[in-house]
Amino acid sequence: MVELMSELDSMEQMVVKAMQEIGATKDASPKTADDIAKKCNRPKGLINNKLVNLIQKGVVKRIAREKAAGYYLLHKI
């Protein structure tokens, strides 16, 4: 997974680090894009775009929920 971090752009790396720090590391503890945006101190729209990229790269999983989708990391880095 360490090699994968080098394939991510700096914002994607920031999102992954923020997700680790707030505990979005397993399906039992997904976090919202709002939670991640607050931790990164970046606009939610930017974070959503990066989350989509990370999902496409197989780093993040999205869970549809009633109010807001949850996201968690698929791999430990």
C-alpha positions as a Markdown table, in Angstrom:
| # | Residue | x | y | z |
|---|---|---|---|---|
| 1 | Met | 0.0 | 0.0 | 0.0 |
| 2 | Val | 3.0 | 2.3 | 0.6 |
| 3 | Glu | 3.7 | 2.2 | -3.2 |
| 4 | Leu | 0.0 | 3.2 | -3.7 |
| 5 | Met | 0.5 | 6.4 | -1.7 |
| 6 | Ser | 3.2 | 7.5 | -4.2 |
| 7 | Glu | 0.6 | 7.1 | -7.0 |
| 8 | Leu | -1.8 | 9.5 | -5.3 |
| 9 | Asp | -1.7 | 13.3 | -5.8 |
| 10 | Ser | -1.0 | 15.5 | -2.7 |
| 11 | Met | -4.7 | 16.2 | -2.1 |
| 12 | Glu | -5.6 | 12.5 | -2.3 |
| 13 | Gln | -2.8 | 11.8 | 0.2 |
| 14 | Met | -4.2 | 14.5 | 2.5 |
| 15 | Val | -7.7 | 12.8 | 2.3 |
| 16 | Val | -6.2 | 9.4 | 3.1 |
| 17 | Lys | -4.3 | 10.8 | 6.1 |
| 18 | Ala | -7.3 | 12.6 | 7.4 |
| 19 | Met | -9.4 | 9.5 | 7.1 |
| 20 | Gln | -6.8 | 7.5 | 9.1 |
| 21 | Glu | -6.7 | 10.2 | 11.8 |
| 22 | Ile | -10.5 | 10.3 | 12.3 |
| 23 | Gly | -10.8 | 6.5 | 12.3 |
| 24 | Ala | -12.4 | 5.9 | 8.9 |
| 25 | Thr | -10.5 | 2.6 | 8.6 |
| 26 | Lys | -13.2 | -0.1 | 8.5 |
| 27 | Asp | -16.7 | -0.6 | 7.4 |
| 28 | Ala | -18.0 | -0.3 | 11.0 |
| 29 | Ser | -16.8 | 3.2 | 11.3 |
| 30 | Pro | -17.4 | 5.1 | 8.0 |
| 31 | Lys | -17.1 | 8.9 | 8.0 |
| 32 | Thr | -19.0 | 11.5 | 5.9 |
| 33 | Ala | -17.4 | 13.8 | 3.4 |
| 34 | Asp | -18.2 | 16.6 | 5.8 |
| 35 | Asp | -16.1 | 14.9 | 8.5 |
| 36 | Ile | -13.2 | 14.5 | 6.1 |
| 37 | Ala | -13.5 | 18.0 | 4.8 |
| 38 | Lys | -13.4 | 19.5 | 8.3 |
| 39 | Lys | -10.3 | 17.5 | 9.2 |
| 40 | Cys | -8.6 | 18.6 | 5.9 |
| 41 | Asn | -9.8 | 22.1 | 6.3 |
| 42 | Arg | -10.8 | 22.1 | 2.6 |
| 43 | Pro | -14.1 | 22.7 | 0.7 |
| 44 | Lys | -16.5 | 19.7 | 0.7 |
| 45 | Gly | -16.7 | 19.8 | -3.1 |
| 46 | Leu | -13.0 | 19.3 | -3.5 |
| 47 | Ile | -13.0 | 16.5 | -0.9 |
| 48 | Asn | -15.9 | 14.8 | -2.8 |
| 49 | Asn | -14.0 | 14.9 | -6.0 |
| 50 | Lys | -10.9 | 13.4 | -4.4 |
| 51 | Leu | -13.1 | 10.7 | -2.7 |
| 52 | Val | -14.5 | 9.8 | -6.2 |
| 53 | Asn | -10.9 | 9.5 | -7.5 |
| 54 | Leu | -9.9 | 7.3 | -4.5 |
| 55 | Ile | -12.9 | 5.1 | -5.0 |
| 56 | Gln | -11.9 | 4.6 | -8.6 |
| 57 | Lys | -8.3 | 3.7 | -7.5 |
| 58 | Gly | -9.6 | 1.1 | -5.0 |
| 59 | Val | -8.4 | 3.0 | -2.0 |
| 60 | Val | -11.8 | 4.1 | -0.5 |
| 61 | Lys | -15.2 | 2.4 | -0.3 |
| 62 | Arg | -18.5 | 4.4 | -0.2 |
| 63 | Ile | -21.5 | 3.2 | 1.7 |
| 64 | Ala | -24.9 | 4.6 | 0.9 |
| 65 | Arg | -26.8 | 5.5 | 4.0 |
| 66 | Glu | -30.1 | 7.3 | 4.9 |
| 67 | Lys | -28.7 | 10.8 | 5.4 |
| 68 | Ala | -25.2 | 11.0 | 4.1 |
| 69 | Ala | -22.9 | 8.5 | 2.4 |
| 70 | Gly | -20.1 | 7.1 | 4.5 |
| 71 | Tyr | -16.5 | 6.5 | 3.4 |
| 72 | Tyr | -13.8 | 4.3 | 4.8 |
| 73 | Leu | -10.3 | 3.1 | 3.7 |
| 74 | Leu | -10.0 | -0.3 | 2.2 |
| 75 | His | -6.3 | -0.8 | 3.1 |
| 76 | Lys | -4.0 | 0.1 | 5.9 |
| 77 | Ile | -1.2 | 2.4 | 4.9 |
